[in-house]
Amino acid sequence: MVPSNRPVGTPEARSVPPPPPLLVVDDDAGGSAATRVALVDGGYTVATECGGDEVLRLVRASLMRMVVSELYIPCGEGRCLVTALKQDRMRLPRLRVLVHTRHSTPHDLEWALAAGADTVVPKPARDGVLLREVGRLLGDGEAT
Amino acid sequence: MSDESERAGAAARALAAAAREADFVEFVDGAGVCWRVRERDARADPGARADWCLVFSCQDALRRVWDYTPDWRTLARTDLIALSWHR
């Protein structure tokens, strides 16, 4: 057993549920790393992936509540990963998808909504903006 | 119903939907961020929870909101701010 310097039974030691795991999906390693750092610094547990089909497999096999994805990630089950995730309401009824994208023309943003995105945050974004929108989708944000 | 009247009906519905989508409201939140709110015909969107949704957009984000009432255009600024946090 790994010793803990936190006494058992103190308020800190009682079961505070861990932040829900988020999956960051990006076809650009630099973009993925930056998003991951921002979310980890915000207190979230984060996994990263770059392949659309692998993401589908991972999300369906886990209790992941949210995917933070680039926009045009190819996927075998739809015109893009976001569409594949959102149209699978049978298996993923509660999954939230935030599109965090370097593609930010009006056409791109419309495309993201048409793909089913719950929220879109264009890059670059201040860390506070990304965390605000993740918090909103997960239900732990506050109105300003 | 004839093909012609069906086409006319579809065209009228499309025009009505386009007009509904073109209407928008703007407000400034407590952080000084300007938001625009519009309705979106979501019938073709994957994972749609209703035929229509609201889209809140500002310079750095777009939010989709499914849970809203038909009188959203007349809401006060504070109510619109609160509504933008719905999901």
Contacts between the chains, C-beta under 8 A, distances in Angstrom:
chain1	res1	chain2	res2	distance
A	78	B	46	7.4
A	82	B	46	7.9
A	83	B	46	5.0
A	85	B	47	8.0
A	86	B	45	7.7
A	86	B	46	4.0
A	86	B	47	3.4
A	87	B	46	3.7
A	87	B	47	6.1
A	89	B	47	5.8
A	96	B	87	7.6
A	109	B	57	7.9
A	109	B	62	6.1
A	112	B	62	7.5
A	113	B	40	6.6
A	113	B	45	6.7
A	113	B	55	6.7
A	113	B	62	6.9
A	113	B	64	6.8
A	114	B	44	7.0
A	114	B	45	6.1
A	115	B	45	7.8
A	115	B	46	6.7
A	116	B	45	5.3
A	116	B	46	3.7
A	116	B	47	4.5
A	116	B	48	7.6
A	117	B	62	7.8
A	117	B	64	7.1
A	118	B	63	7.9
A	118	B	64	5.4
A	118	B	87	7.1
A	119	B	61	6.5
A	119	B	62	6.5
A	119	B	63	5.3
A	119	B	64	6.7
A	120	B	61	6.8
A	120	B	62	4.1
A	121	B	60	6.7
A	121	B	61	5.1
A	121	B	62	7.9
A	122	B	60	6.8
A	122	B	61	7.9
A	125	B	60	5.7
A	125	B	61	7.9
A	126	B	60	7.3
A	129	B	60	4.8
A	129	B	61	6.3
A	132	B	61	7.9
A	133	B	61	5.5
A	133	B	63	7.3
A	136	B	63	7.0
A	136	B	85	5.7
A	136	B	87	7.2
A	137	B	87	6.4
A	139	B	87	7.3
A	141	B	85	6.4
A	142	B	85	7.5
A	143	B	30	7.9
A	143	B	81	5.3
A	143	B	82	5.2
A	143	B	84	7.2
A	143	B	85	4.6
A	144	B	29	5.5
A	144	B	30	4.5
A	144	B	31	4.8
A	144	B	81	7.0
